[in-house]
Amino acid sequence: MPRDREVLAICHSGQRSLAAAGYLQQLGYTAISNVDGGTAAWIERGYPTEGSSAS
């Protein structure tokens, strides 16, 4: 993963990506952001997505 630019962590609900972001910070990454609420919140807010839903 790049250390010279921001890394965004995202999962379905935001909980696993929050843990991953914390782990990356422990490894020395400094530009880590967790997408609050995950992909579920992303879609709920109407932000763009690609691909098909796995429903």
C-alpha positions, 0 to 999 in steps of 0.5 A: 500500500502506498505510504506517499498518499492517503489510504481509505479503509472501507468495509460494509459497515465500517467496523472492520475497516476501522480496525484495519485503519488502526492497525495500519497506524500502528504500522506507521501509516499516517494518512489513513481514513476510515469511511464512516458507516462503510459501503452501506452508508455510502450507498444510503447517501447516494454516492456513486458505485460501480458493478452489480449488487450481490443481493 
